[in-house]
């Protein structure tokens, strides 16, 4: 038995048309329109609570919109056979590894659960994907034996097992220290060069966004404020955008006499 054939095309386009979504009467997405070209890294940036992750879950099909549609390579995400035509994967904010399984079992879960290959072949694929994210030789480790950054890379390896044409990342550097965040950003860039898959990255991490993006969107309060190149976003005069890009903590007012 062999693994399923590689996709006939390595990447896909995504189009979002007039997307609306409400929860308990509160409108979270307010008419999102966006076109994402195949290949490269498209970053959706914005503050917490702006609707970024909700949008991502619509693209992967985890949520259904109240109104509007999403097209993958021109075909509706609601098509019953969309998963048979296009391969999509998502790397969740928490990594979402199963703590009772080893690293190898987590990475190979899709193949073993669907009986797509015999164990020896799954082991070879798992080793290949772990090596691709710099984690070769860690197959027998448990998730709780890994750092947060390593867990994120295991999640990326798991996403790669199905040779996806579209990969979505939800806050991939969330809860990571700066060095680990840089390492994960580097893996996303390497992935672009190796697989040519279309990548959509949701983040509020400004360093990550400008470090990896080919094109970017800025979203706030459920509306897209900007779509374009990273340098164009930096130069955009919109005060809302500039406030987000240059937000900093105020200096602490330490009073030694009170310590």
Order of alpha helices (4+ residues) and beta strands (2+ residues): beta-beta-beta-alpha-beta-beta-alpha-beta-alpha-alpha-alpha-alpha-beta-alpha-beta-alpha-beta-beta-alpha-alpha
